[in-house]
Amino acid sequence: TCSCALTLCKSDVLICPLRPVERFRDLRPEEVSDLFRTTQLVGNVVEQHFGGTSLTIAVQDGPEAGQTVKHVHVHILPRKAGDFSRNDNIYDELQRHDKEEEEEESPSKWRTEEEMAAEAASLKKYFL
């Protein structure tokens, strides 16, 4: 009941429930369970594939929390020592990314089918 896509910096993965809901509280219990089981599975892969040593897992639930896209989604970002000068700058980057995503609704700014297929192929080996 979840989908994922590469987003920020080619190493951030976005996990979304298939049923679109605006807020975390709107998820059914089985969707919450599936969302976080998927987040755990994909997080392990992302950290390994991109050579991370830690993960930032973030849910911005509501506009005051920085949510700019009106659907529940979990960001998984592989982290390394020193990747941000101040560790919490990652949250500024997430907010900036979500705003850019809203501005990039034009199909001309979407990744091509070939680019998405290549990304999926590079990660598929981990899920077999």
Rosetta blueprint (number, residue, H / E / L):
1 T L
2 C E
3 S E
4 C E
5 A E
6 L E
7 T L
8 L H
9 C H
10 K H
11 S L
12 D L
13 V E
14 L E
15 I E
16 C E
17 P E
18 L L
19 R L
20 P L
21 V L
22 E L
23 R L
24 F H
25 R H
26 D H
27 L L
28 R L
29 P H
30 E H
31 E H
32 V H
33 S H
34 D H
35 L H
36 F H
37 R H
38 T H
39 T H
40 Q H
41 L H
42 V H
43 G H
44 N H
45 V H
46 V H
47 E H
48 Q H
49 H H
50 F L
51 G L
52 G L
53 T L
54 S E
55 L E
56 T E
57 I E
58 A E
59 V L
60 Q L
61 D L
62 G L
63 P H
64 E H
65 A H
66 G L
67 Q L
68 T L
69 V L
70 K L
71 H L
72 V L
73 H L
74 V E
75 H E
76 I E
77 L E
78 P E
79 R E
80 K L
81 A L
82 G L
83 D L
84 F L
85 S L
86 R L
87 N L
88 D L
89 N H
90 I H
91 Y H
92 D H
93 E H
94 L H
95 Q H
96 R H
97 H H
98 D H
99 K H
100 E H
101 E H
102 E H
103 E H
104 E L
105 E L
106 S L
107 P H
108 S H
109 K H
110 W L
111 R L
112 T L
113 E H
114 E H
115 E H
116 M H
117 A H
118 A H
119 E H
120 A H
121 A H
122 S H
123 L H
124 K H
125 K H
126 Y H
127 F H
128 L L
